[in-house]
């Protein structure tokens, strides 16, 4: 059974940094595309960044140059380094695993950017 557990969410001031982590079990991790999504109140969930099994990455335009996604296949871990955070980045952040027509989600971790 797939299990994705996010951590690292916090309250941070504008311009600050956070690193989100997602620990994964129950799937053949290295074969999966891993992604971070976010959902702000009243808005749809949106893709932030994803990293393929090849370790190629893609980013939403609104985070390019500020966020970096990475994965450690040995540890079954995916991380999102977030720099220069803005109030608009405030949202619940969700880890996602996708492959073979199957998609799994974590429970989410809250990031709040506020002075």
N, C-alpha and C positions, 0 to 999 in steps of 0.2 A: 504494500500500500504506500503510495507516494505521500511524503510529508515534507512541506516547505515551511521553515520557521524563520521569520524576519526578526531583525533586531537592529538597534542603533538609532531609532527615531528619538527626537528630542525637540526642545524649544531652543532656538538659536536666533541671534540678532542678524539683521541684514548685513550681508558681506561675510558672514561666517561660513564655517565648513562642517560637514557631517559625513560619516561613512556608514552606510547601511550594509548589513550582511544578511545573507540568506543561506541557511544550512539545509541541505537536502538529503533525504534518505528515501529508500524504496523504489528508486528508478536507476537505470543505467545512465548515470549523470552525464558522462562525457559525450553521449550521443544526442543529448537534448539541446535545443536552443533555449537559452535562459534569458529572461527579460525582466525589466522593472517597469511597472505601470504605476500611475498615480490617479487618485480621484479626489477632487476637492468637493466640498459640500455643494449640492445642486448642479454638479457638472458630471459629464460622462467620464468613465475611466479612459485614460489615454496612455499610449506607449511613451515611455521616457527613453529607454535604451534597451538594446538587446545584443547578445553575444552568441554567435553560432558555435557549433562543435569545432569548427576550424579556428575559432577565436577571432574571426572577423567581427566587427562591431557596426552597429548603426545607432544613430541618435536622432531624437526629435530636434527640430530646428531650435526650439526654445531652450535647449540645454547644451547645444554644441559649444565646445570650448570651456564649459564650466563643470560638466559631469564626466566621469570616466567609469565605465563598467569593466569588470574583470572577473575571471573565473579561475578557480584552483580545482582541477579535476581530481587530484589526489585527496583533497579535503572535502570534495563535494560542496563547494562553497562558491557563491557568487556575491560580488560586492559592488556597491555604487558609491564612488567618491564624489561628493557634491561640494563644490567650491563657489564662492561668491553668491551665496544664496540670496534670493529675493523674496519679498512677501508673497509674490505670486507662486512661489514654489510650495507654499503651504498646502498640504494634502496628506491623505493616507497613501502610503507607498506599498505596493504589492509585488511580491516576487512571483514569477510565472515560469513554468517549464512546458515546452511544447515539442512534440515529435510524434511521428507515427499516428497522426490524427488525434492524439490525446493531449489534453491541456490540464495542467494542475496549477492551483493557486495557493499562496500562503494566506495567513489571516490578516496581514497588513501591519504596518508600523507608522505611527503618526509623526509627521514632520511639521513643525510650526515655526515660521520665520516672522519674528515680531520684535520690535524695539520696546 
